Structures are given as C-alpha cells and as structure tokens.
Amino acid sequence: MELSSITKDLLGQKMFQIMEEAKNIELAGSNVLHFEIGDPDFDSPDIAKQAIKKYIDQDITHYAPSSGLLELKEASRKVTFKSRGFEPDLDQLLVTSGANIQIYLACACLINPGDEIIIPDPGFVSYVSIIKSLRGIPKFVPLSESNNFTLDPKDLNHQINSKTKAIIVNSPHNPTGAVISREGFIEIFEICRQHNLYLISDEVYGRMIYNDFPNSFFSPSQIDKCKERTLMIHSFSKTFSMTGWRIGAVTGPEKIIKKMSLLFETINSCVPPFIQLAAADLLNKDPQASKSMVEEYQIRRNLFMNGIENLRLLSCIKPMGAFYAFVNIKKTELSSEEFCKYLLNESRIAACPGNFFGITGEGFVRFCFANSQENISLALKRIKDLGF
C-alpha cells in the first residue's frame, strides 16, 4: 500500500543525519569535533533542574490545560514586558513543546493547499518541510553575503501575490547570525499590513546578540503587541540551553492562537506540567540565566573568527547574533557537501553544508560554535593542517 503524498515532501533536518554519521565514527573509536548541530554545550540552569525534580516528587505528572499552565503564561507575560515593552493577554499565549511545532501550528492555521509563505534563503531547514507538508508553496527571498545576509524588505515585494498568506523572518538568523534592524522590521511590518499578511517572527535566538552590535535587537511584536498580525516564536531551547526539555511559548493574535491551541490539543494534548512549572520558576527567579552563556559565546565567536581570518581559502561575515558562523568555502572549489565530507573523513570535524539551508547556501558551510574554546582551537588547527 502506498504512503500518503505528504511523505514525499518530508525532508527532516539533515544535520541530525550528519550527527548520526559522526556518532557512528565515534563508536568506531575516533574522536569527532561536533560543529554540525545547534545544541548548546552548557548544562541547563540549576533552578530549572531542581524545580523539575521537585514537581515530579510532588506528583504533578498528570494532564495540564492544552494551552498551558497559568503559572508559565504569567511568567512569560512578565518577561515579554521587560524585553519587548508589552504584556500580552493570556489568550494570546500558547505553551508548546519547543518552537518547531509553533511554526507548524501557525502555518497549518494560515494556509490552504496552494497558498504561499515567503521565507529567507538560506533559512532554517524546517520552514520548507513544514510548508510543503501542508501542501503550501515556499517562496524564497535570497540573502546576500554582500548585504551581510540581512533580509532586504524591498526583495519581499517581488514574491507577494494573491496566494501569499505570511512571511517568516528569523532574527538573529540561522544559519548566518545576521540581525534585522529596527528600521528593517518596521518596513517589513508595513509590507505585511499593506498586503494583509501575517508576520511569523522566529525569535528563538532573540537573547543572543553580541555587545559589539549594541541596541540592535528589535522584535516586530513591539509594533502591534501581537494583536494584529505578528506571531512571535520563542522557546527555552537555545536561550537557556534546554534543547531536550521541549518547552516554549508562542505569542500572537487571539484569533489564531485559539485555533493553534485546538490543533496542538489534537496532536499533543499538552506539555507535561512539571516541565512547565520548572520553566516558570526559571523565568521568575533568574530570567537573565542566559547572560553568562551569551558572553561566553561571544568569546568563542571571536576565537573562531580570528582563526578563519588566518586561513587562505576560507572567509566569514562576522555574525551579530546566534551561535553560527556561515563560512565561505568557494575558493576551495569544493561543493558544500564535498567540503563537509572531506572535513569529517580527513579531520573528524562535523559541520553542516550550507546548501542544506537553501540554494543560496551553496558555497558555504555552517559551523556551530556552541562548543568549548579548546575544541574550537583544535578544529581550526585541523582545518589549517588540511591546507585551507
């Protein structure tokens, strides 16, 4: 019996496949340096770890409201007020198991088969899979190294037509670390308003902007307070080094959040209550827990950039945020995938081909520098020893 046609468009996240290959090499006895996955190497905050043990011991292990516990919603409202200057209504919040499903739920509630959503190229790999699995059509806006990979609002107009329903933006950006300016976001928002589109703002790296780019963070949620058209995607994964916890909250207009909540209820029932309460404790007691992590990431970024600058055939635009470096490898005359295979086989370095993130990513390789300074230095030495 044939599987559904939807399965033909499922791409998954290929960097996990690279990680699996690297793990198999490790099982065979080799040491691999991992730069392929965006998984922080810090431990989750102690406040959250102690809290989740406490709530499990208290047997808070049954169903929770599908839209999320009041405790976490209230904590999220306070943090949003401090970071973005407004306090969303409770009905504007939906607690989910991470950010990926927030993007899926939003797209599922916005598009019908044949409708279009505009996304950056290169961009986070799940965007394309999600849109295609819903029988939508992804429309790509190329990002240019000459423009520091920053999305130019003027490029959006060329992709908008009667089938366009939303635009997805990601700042700080995966895979390049680019950040959209306040002026840029205001222009993007006005384009969305003019064409009556939703603006899905992926802000999972929102707290990760480096202090040599001061006052550069801006969220379009600050324009309409997520009441009109902005959907703010957010999770604890990157911010607090809690990738395995699968916890986050999306903020948006009440009309769409209500429908997203019903869909989440259908698919996932709810997020475990002990995870929600632990996350709420973290926000209430130490919302700045990520600050020291970001300071260390900046040191690691600088270390990585200094090493790349001393190589003959590689170059890289300095990332403003997130923990990725999108390295130009075109002078090597290898494709992105050939370069990464060569690194893994010859120097036991796992990195992610840029073409995994879109057509414009060919000729680039993404390195995640959420790794120790020691491993970064060792990787740079191995790359230099290969003659690059």
C-alpha positions as MATLAB code, in Angstrom:
seq = 'MELSSITKDLLGQKMFQIMEEAKNIELAGSNVLHFEIGDPDFDSPDIAKQAIKKYIDQDITHYAPSSGLLELKEASRKVTFKSRGFEPDLDQLLVTSGANIQIYLACACLINPGDEIIIPDPGFVSYVSIIKSLRGIPKFVPLSESNNFTLDPKDLNHQINSKTKAIIVNSPHNPTGAVISREGFIEIFEICRQHNLYLISDEVYGRMIYNDFPNSFFSPSQIDKCKERTLMIHSFSKTFSMTGWRIGAVTGPEKIIKKMSLLFETINSCVPPFIQLAAADLLNKDPQASKSMVEEYQIRRNLFMNGIENLRLLSCIKPMGAFYAFVNIKKTELSSEEFCKYLLNESRIAACPGNFFGITGEGFVRFCFANSQENISLALKRIKDLGF';
ca = [
       0.000    0.000    0.000;
       1.289    3.468   -0.915;
       2.008    6.031    1.772;
       0.388    9.454    1.573;
       1.744   12.003   -0.878;
       2.719   14.193    2.072;
       5.522   11.793    2.958;
       7.264   12.515   -0.348;
       7.963   16.095    0.743;
       9.274   15.314    4.223;
      12.921   16.383    4.432;
      13.599   16.251    8.148;
      16.664   18.070    9.467;
      19.688   16.731    7.621;
      22.152   17.986   10.220;
      20.814   15.282   12.534;
      21.783   12.778    9.878;
      25.310   14.217    9.867;
      25.388   13.914   13.646;
      24.327   10.263   13.402;
      27.148    9.571   10.926;
      29.613   11.337   13.222;
      28.399    9.308   16.196;
      28.976    6.092   14.254;
      32.547    7.197   13.576;
      32.981    7.823   17.302;
      31.653    4.363   18.107;
      34.409    3.003   15.880;
      36.987    4.669   18.129;
      37.665    8.100   16.582;
      37.248   11.479   18.255;
      34.902   13.779   16.326;
      34.578   17.531   16.910;
      30.900   18.452   16.643;
      30.013   21.718   14.910;
      27.002   20.430   12.976;
      24.139   20.772   15.467;
      22.830   23.917   17.162;
      22.843   22.378   20.609;
      24.414   24.493   23.384;
      27.104   22.686   25.349;
      26.127   24.352   28.637;
      24.140   22.485   31.263;
      20.537   23.542   31.765;
      20.166   26.087   34.611;
      20.205   24.597   38.110;
      16.975   26.399   39.030;
      15.103   24.516   36.313;
      16.743   21.173   37.123;
      15.987   21.391   40.832;
      12.438   22.576   40.153;
      11.544   19.738   37.787;
      12.704   17.175   40.361;
      10.578   18.893   42.997;
       7.436   18.922   40.877;
       7.836   15.290   39.839;
       8.297   14.334   43.513;
       5.079   16.238   44.219;
       3.363   14.015   41.644;
       2.451   16.900   39.358;
       2.561   14.438   36.497;
      -0.952   14.418   35.032;
      -2.669   16.331   32.237;
      -2.396   20.099   32.074;
      -4.565   22.610   30.175;
      -3.765   22.287   26.482;
      -2.953   25.972   26.053;
      -0.562   25.938   29.016;
      -0.471   26.439   32.763;
      -1.320   29.859   34.143;
       1.976   29.941   36.071;
       4.082   29.765   32.901;
       1.838   32.124   30.963;
       2.079   34.748   33.711;
       5.855   34.375   33.885;
       6.076   34.700   30.086;
       3.964   37.860   30.151;
       6.325   39.491   32.636;
       9.432   38.580   30.640;
       7.824   39.862   27.436;
       7.083   43.160   29.133;
      10.696   43.511   30.276;
      12.205   42.525   26.924;
       9.708   43.905   24.417;
       7.720   46.528   26.301;
       4.244   44.988   26.285;
       2.347   42.410   28.313;
       0.299   40.058   26.119;
      -3.136   38.896   27.193;
      -3.366   35.333   28.478;
      -5.409   34.365   25.409;
      -2.521   35.489   23.211;
      -0.224   32.791   24.614;
       0.115   29.109   23.788;
       2.620   26.874   25.586;
       4.130   24.228   23.305;
       6.799   21.554   23.183;
       9.511   23.732   21.649;
       9.469   26.181   18.740;
       9.352   23.858   15.711;
       5.764   22.915   16.404;
       4.843   26.584   16.839;
       5.861   27.214   13.238;
       3.924   24.137   12.102;
       0.776   25.118   14.003;
       0.919   28.685   12.704;
       1.337   27.598    9.093;
      -1.360   24.934    9.434;
      -3.826   27.531   10.680;
      -2.944   30.067    7.971;
      -2.662   28.252    4.647;
      -4.702   26.042    2.387;
      -3.156   23.833   -0.329;
      -1.591   26.062   -2.965;
      -1.153   29.061   -0.660;
       2.298   30.591   -0.321;
       4.562   31.619    2.540;
       7.696   33.705    1.974;
      10.878   32.524    3.709;
      14.557   33.564    3.668;
      17.122   31.599    1.638;
      19.274   30.399    3.306;
      16.982   29.744    6.230;
      16.093   27.273    8.967;
      15.555   23.883    7.342;
      12.158   23.138    8.907;
      10.416   26.032    7.148;
      10.397   24.292    3.768;
       9.354   20.884    5.146;
       6.518   22.360    7.180;
       5.093   24.418    4.342;
       5.337   21.573    1.823;
       3.835   19.022    4.217;
       0.793   21.310    4.459;
       0.611   21.435    0.655;
       1.689   25.047    0.680;
       4.344   26.624   -1.527;
       7.500   28.177   -0.046;
       8.635   31.321   -1.851;
      12.268   32.229   -1.333;
      13.911   35.585   -0.761;
      17.664   35.194   -1.375;
      20.013   36.623    1.240;
      23.323   38.013    0.014;
      26.739   37.866    1.629;
      27.370   41.324    0.141;
      24.495   42.588    2.319;
      25.739   40.702    5.406;
      22.919   38.180    4.850;
      20.396   40.743    6.120;
      16.944   40.467    4.599;
      16.193   43.457    2.357;
      12.488   44.355    2.726;
      12.385   45.530   -0.894;
      13.007   41.947   -2.043;
       9.759   40.810   -0.417;
       7.538   42.723   -2.841;
       8.724   40.611   -5.773;
       7.367   37.449   -4.133;
       3.957   38.679   -2.946;
       0.822   37.782   -4.860;
      -2.811   36.881   -4.180;
      -1.786   33.460   -2.788;
       0.682   34.841   -0.230;
      -0.521   34.391    3.354;
       2.520   35.043    5.546;
       6.183   35.966    5.743;
       8.598   34.145    8.051;
      11.541   36.133    9.380;
      14.311   34.928   11.675;
      16.473   37.354   13.637;
      19.111   36.599   14.837;
      19.303   34.358   11.840;
      20.065   30.679   11.483;
      22.412   29.853    9.713;
      24.227   33.209    9.261;
      23.895   35.099   12.552;
      22.511   38.175   10.756;
      20.190   40.580   12.594;
      17.383   42.659   11.061;
      17.425   46.297   12.169;
      14.542   48.166   13.777;
      14.051   50.131   10.563;
      14.082   46.936    8.524;
      11.432   45.311   10.689;
       9.197   48.367   10.561;
       9.381   48.275    6.759;
       8.659   44.520    6.714;
       5.686   45.016    9.041;
       4.262   47.751    6.816;
       4.560   45.452    3.792;
       2.606   42.811    5.712;
      -0.022   45.358    6.713;
      -0.327   46.664    3.155;
      -0.913   43.169    1.763;
      -2.824   41.832    4.802;
      -0.245   39.154    5.603;
       0.761   37.516    8.868;
       4.331   38.046   10.053;
       5.826   34.977   11.735;
       8.832   36.210   13.696;
      11.156   33.356   14.692;
      12.948   34.740   17.751;
      14.438   31.606   19.282;
      17.847   33.367   19.288;
      16.381   36.690   20.424;
      18.561   36.968   23.529;
      21.745   36.077   21.632;
      23.024   39.370   20.240;
      26.625   40.326   20.907;
      27.579   43.537   22.658;
      29.732   44.778   19.786;
      26.409   45.313   17.990;
      24.659   47.387   20.707;
      20.944   48.195   20.592;
      20.479   46.012   17.530;
      17.696   43.728   18.760;
      14.166   44.602   17.724;
      11.034   42.482   17.560;
       8.091   43.293   15.258;
       5.899   42.259   18.190;
       6.746   45.675   19.624;
       4.802   47.291   16.758;
       1.403   45.621   17.167;
       1.852   43.843   20.512;
       0.983   40.621   18.674;
      -2.638   41.710   18.444;
      -2.884   42.415   14.720;
      -0.631   40.144   12.620;
       2.648   39.307   14.376;
       3.270   35.805   15.708;
       6.319   35.644   17.997;
       8.005   32.236   18.016;
      10.046   31.504   21.134;
      11.388   28.634   23.207;
      13.771   27.853   26.057;
      15.948   25.605   23.875;
      18.728   27.934   22.757;
      18.222   30.747   25.247;
      18.625   28.605   28.345;
      20.415   25.550   26.905;
      17.289   23.429   27.346;
      17.007   21.788   23.929;
      15.919   18.412   25.311;
      13.211   19.864   27.534;
      10.992   20.776   24.553;
       9.314   23.805   26.065;
       8.355   27.183   24.639;
       5.524   29.652   24.199;
       4.180   31.395   21.110;
       2.506   34.812   21.275;
       0.070   36.092   18.675;
      -3.395   37.460   17.874;
      -6.058   35.749   19.977;
      -7.966   34.540   16.888;
      -5.117   32.400   15.531;
      -3.727   31.375   18.946;
      -7.116   29.864   19.795;
      -7.058   27.724   16.650;
      -3.409   26.777   17.145;
      -4.273   25.695   20.676;
      -7.044   23.395   19.425;
      -4.686   21.867   16.867;
      -1.966   21.393   19.477;
      -4.562   19.781   21.758;
      -5.432   17.393   18.928;
      -1.819   16.462   18.168;
      -0.064   16.620   21.522;
      -2.713   17.033   24.249;
      -0.467   19.212   26.414;
       3.050   19.935   27.607;
       3.938   17.982   30.786;
       3.042   20.157   33.779;
       6.303   19.536   35.664;
       8.257   20.931   32.694;
       6.006   23.993   32.521;
       6.317   24.739   36.234;
      10.102   24.329   36.161;
      10.271   26.727   33.217;
       8.082   29.209   35.090;
      10.367   29.014   38.131;
      13.353   29.807   35.919;
      11.673   32.862   34.375;
      10.522   34.129   37.759;
      13.790   33.581   39.622;
      16.518   34.045   37.019;
      15.331   35.408   33.647;
      18.934   36.520   32.950;
      20.323   32.990   33.256;
      21.423   33.110   29.625;
      23.535   36.268   30.019;
      26.754   34.484   31.008;
      26.235   31.960   28.205;
      25.996   34.718   25.602;
      29.148   36.349   26.965;
      30.994   33.046   26.530;
      29.554   32.572   23.029;
      30.991   35.950   22.070;
      34.448   34.853   23.218;
      34.078   31.661   21.199;
      32.824   33.566   18.156;
      35.850   35.868   18.293;
      38.180   32.895   18.651;
      36.599   31.182   15.663;
      36.606   34.341   13.530;
      40.272   35.049   14.290;
      41.137   31.527   13.178;
      39.149   31.798    9.937;
      40.815   35.114    9.111;
      44.200   33.354    9.186;
      43.174   30.736    6.616;
      43.959   31.131    2.918;
      40.797   29.797    1.333;
      38.036   30.482    3.865;
      36.272   33.676    4.913;
      33.280   34.622    7.022;
      30.999   37.583    7.743;
      31.077   38.306   11.478;
      27.819   37.028   12.991;
      25.881   39.582   15.018;
      23.919   37.006   16.993;
      23.036   33.320   17.467;
      25.982   30.877   17.635;
      26.639   30.082   13.988;
      29.326   31.096   11.528;
      28.418   30.806    7.840;
      31.817   30.265    6.257;
      32.500   30.980    2.587;
      34.390   27.992    1.080;
      34.115   28.926   -2.615;
      37.886   29.343   -3.065;
      38.347   25.648   -2.248;
      36.403   24.776   -5.439;
      34.576   22.083   -3.449;
      30.809   21.951   -3.096;
      29.397   22.484    0.369;
      28.706   18.774    0.816;
      32.084   17.727   -0.593;
      33.837   20.072    1.821;
      31.923   18.726    4.835;
      32.528   15.093    3.848;
      36.220   15.850    3.449;
      36.371   17.513    6.878;
      34.609   14.594    8.542;
      36.622   11.878    6.831;
      40.052   13.513    6.969;
      39.968   15.595   10.153;
      37.000   14.238   12.107;
      35.197   17.599   12.124;
      31.413   17.526   11.672;
      29.917   20.640   10.077;
      26.752   21.370    8.087;
      26.705   22.094    4.323;
      25.239   25.492    3.512;
      23.045   24.106    0.730;
      21.024   22.265    3.394;
      19.619   25.715    4.232;
      18.708   26.660    0.673;
      20.027   27.243   -2.827;
      21.823   30.440   -1.815;
      23.723   28.467    0.814;
      25.776   26.560   -1.735;
      29.425   27.518   -1.372;
      29.083   27.990    2.378;
      29.367   25.768    5.458;
      27.690   26.387    8.810;
      29.796   25.874   11.915;
      28.058   25.972   15.299;
      30.493   27.499   17.790;
      28.413   26.459   20.811;
      31.441   24.369   21.679;
      34.407   24.678   24.032;
      37.257   27.058   23.287;
      39.568   24.055   23.323;
      37.555   22.256   20.638;
      37.275   25.403   18.532;
      41.058   25.891   18.608;
      41.625   22.226   17.790;
      39.182   22.338   14.868;
      40.851   25.445   13.444;
      44.248   23.746   13.654;
      42.947   20.647   11.883;
      41.387   22.791    9.117;
      44.642   24.709    8.682;
      46.618   21.448    8.550;
      44.437   20.390    5.597;
      45.819   23.335    3.666;
      42.737   25.531    3.654;
];
